[in-house]
Amino acid sequence: MEIEAMRSKSRDSSFGGNFGGGAIAEQIVTEKERQFMMVHKSGDMQLEQYQEEVARLANCLHVQHVATEHARESLSRQLAGTRDSVMRDLYKQRTERHMAETRLEQLSDTYVADARGSLAEEEKLQEESRRYTRDVQAEICNLYSDIARAHDFRVEKGRKLAEGVSGKLDEIREAITAERRIRDESEKTL
């Protein structure tokens, strides 16, 4: 409509007079209209292309958003599963370590008790050995004392025996001497 209003104006203008300028003006206007229409069509086509591109990009963004959400949910599930698995494994390792430490503590307590028992028994055996050694030493001392006393006793008995034998021999000698005297006297008297 605007174009027709412009055409009628151009006919009524001073160019539409005697000079034949109205036909040229109309050609220029027609050419400008055609150019305008081409630019307008080109702009509309570009606008449609841009709208299609924007729709395609919006669709891609929506798909990307959905894919990202799906990936986020999937990763969250995997992360939760991994965390649960790690926590279970960690709990299992802690439990096993605690059990091993408990077993080790029990074994060490057993070995310590055995070692203490062995040390006590060893100490008892050493004390018994010391007592036995003291007893043997005392007995050896007693034996040496007994041997010394027996030696002294034998020496004393031997001395007394020798004195007794010497006294008896002296008596025998005196008796022999006395008998000889008696014999000599009896021989003389006879």
Secondary structure, DSSP 8 states (H G I E B T S, - for coil): -HHHHHHHHHHHSGGGSTTSHHHHHHHHHHHHHHHHHHHHHHHHHHHHHHHHHHHHHHHHHHHHHHHHHHHHHHHHHHHHHHHHHHHHHHHHHHHHHHHHHHHHHHHHHHHHHHHHHHHHHHHHHHHHHHHHHHHHHHHHHHHHHHHHHHHHHHHHHHHHHHHHHHHHHHHHHHHHHHHHHHHHHHHHH-
